[in-house]
Amino acid sequence: MTANPADPRITQQYRDRNQRMVYEVRHGTSLLVLVSAQSADTTDEWRFEAHPSESPQLVVAGQWQATRARAFDTMRDLWIERGEALGLARIDWAKVAAALTAVRAI
């Protein structure tokens, strides 16, 4: 099956200095998605954050949740709720979720 060029792509993934996983997503615009575990010792709770690559001050951070899927959902919902007022791009979050699932981020 051939990938649709309009679908989001993970272009890079790495750990930042705070030990968060960072996923650079290309989906019309460049988007950084960061995944944090509440502590390095356990993975009891997770949080997702996202921001446009060119505007790191426009961070949308979800709440701590018991699973990565729930954490992603809270961040996605906040982006959708607040995005227009903040001037954030419209994102097809279902497709972004599929791309993140493919690299086991969710």
BELFEN-V896746 format. One record per run of one state. SS is the DSSP state (a for helix, b for strand, c for the rest). FROM is the first residue (numbers start at 1). TO is the last residue. If there is no record, write none. Layout:
SS&FROM&TO ; SS&FROM&TO
This chain:
c&1&8 ; b&9&15 ; c&16&20 ; b&21&26 ; c&27&29 ; b&30&37 ; c&38&45 ; b&46&52 ; c&53&59 ; b&60&61 ; c&62&64 ; b&65&65 ; c&66&67 ; a&68&86 ; c&87&92 ; a&93&102 ; c&103&106
